[in-house]
Amino acid sequence: MLQNYKKYADIQRISPKNCNFVAEMEVIGMPLWAWILFYVLVLVMLVIDLKSFGKKGQHEVSVSEALKMTAVWIGVSLVFCAGIYFLYPGDSHEKAMEFLAGYIIEKSLSMDNLFVFLMLFSFFGVKPKYQHEVLFWGIFGALVLRSIFIFAGAAMVQRFEWILGIFGIFLIYTGIKMFSHKDDESVDPSKNIFVKLFKRFFPVTDQMHEDKFFVKVRKGEGEKVRWLATPLFIALIVIETTDVAFAVDSIPAVFSVSRDPFIILTSNIFAILGLRALYFALAAVAKYFTYLKYGLGIILSFVGVKMLLEVLWDIEIPTLWSLATIFGLLVLSMLLSVVLSRRKA
């Protein structure tokens, strides 16, 4: 590793005093400029998504519009994957496969997350034409939190490699637990500790005010103007904290197919960037995917076993096999969900 740092320092023609700085940049996988360029790209895409999809308060997002935007986001992700294949230093072919496997893992696990969001919006009575505003800021917050979690996780794995074994055991436990998990267990916002804490320090109104998170009210003449949080903002808090709970499952799962922080982070972020469009596409057919969670449980258990095999017995399953297995389980569980749901109906 130290030889790589020195080589990188020679290429960049910097003084030996700066070698430690370069080494720190290499620990997180890529030079600093690559991270800056990536986050600038993400911000540009978020702005484009906000301006072009589900414009604020104008209309309810249709299924056809959601499907088109979902296809666009998947296309952008595949283009980025192709860029990794042709431009990434080292074994670019393997890195591209790792990105694709991580992307599919995160995308599939996020689908279960979206069904929870659907129930949350129903609980709060949020109209469809205002849901995209909550989802946009929810995804923006998820990008920040996922970045922090992944950098912290990568640092922990690099320092304590045995922690991958704990990740594997946790994923197997979570996968098995999904078979007995009920959809409505985590949908009661009244039990959310962050909502309780927020209401203790900030007044909240029970009435919706279109797409506003906060409103100004004056009770009578001479009274001071008060800011009140709306149920829409409470829904945003619940969505953010729910995503944190899902990240505890999905981020360790991606570590099973890659140890490169750049690959892990980019695959995660590209997977959740298109969640807003995917939500509206799935909302219309949610009733047909009631058995999807069982497929996700098997996927989590598979990546957990894969991680334990690598840590305990140094048995490494090729990335291509992992990618094919994860994709096959996802497609099979979705097809079975549709067939069984129709038969049950």
Steps between C-alpha positions, in 0.01 A plus 500: 500500500781742588661437162175602333497824699856582396423418139194725509710778658762469224237519230348811653849651552434609853743535786552217754338722762168453323526121473299452819219714356500292180500183705195619691324572172584153371361336813152602390561355158544790259673840471319798648411645159310180411281533809434869432412428137264221601311709757471789253348253253256380765391855586448583132285189455297584810428849368398359162276246672335769712438730202384240250316236703194563710525880504407655827127493570401487132373149443481145622779285357361244254620141471621556142703805606647307792594206276672732252704668773584163655635387162703823475657448844583137424655613171713763674619236749595262219692778324693563823566125525636507143724792603640287783560216252705717264658759731543355850864434595599139559262211426222710350303195385475366855419846638218542250353164606528604865319826427220318318462243779495772767249701294261205468529415872424856605223542241326178602519575873375854434183359346395369841579845637265658247208285609550631853497855362171421329345402833645808670343733245170320548532539878561876476248550221755660267352555155693349207574841345688604816683170558779571252607805706546286813676229303744749344619635835489150648734375230726805540533424872561134421790594272670688782439229761603216268826679420581532870409135571703366209813700581473393865437138401794496258729640769381236748545213252849619409601521865309197631445250219333254738202735514395356162415180684265697725345658192445153354332364812281810524391467136409134543298588812326787319424281198340231716308760699342637181300178465313579821498878462161666460470798268332723756743440787713810433237734362368654823653852511374552856772260618778680313741644755611782267141611444440503878818701553409750227149554635640566844695804378301619199122555461324290237165554331266212419387652170670466163598821318549375145873434441631719785718356776456805726228766524468836680190547716368783717230410753368853552579867469810599691619139520842410371528304179583136567659247273332159501622180341247322281429123482695506173820582692423228757465258210843612376654433843353150506619429146855615581523290816343201324765526229770491766356170625503360145856623445613281790403202282590619152845651558653187662344298216691702239824436693449134409571572131760779529747650744561811289337804669456676166315203348289449812405866526427560132292183463299598810443857390405414142254242633321748726513794256221342296284399797265795462398390151500132596265571791226636274552211258464241778216677683253396230601132517597466867230242566669259257833497688390379842742204485801702391630522856565124504726533199679791667541289814668226295725759331610639838568149632699416185728803524541432874614144433729627222661742743551232767657261248755765404584602857507159672613259227646729232249366246419775253194478275573676167323831453334379179343205683383728779352743247315222316368350825376832640338604172341156456356498852359850453332420168369165625351652815331776298352251251378273779348802676301595191385143428405416860331836557284457189416142593408607852280779365 
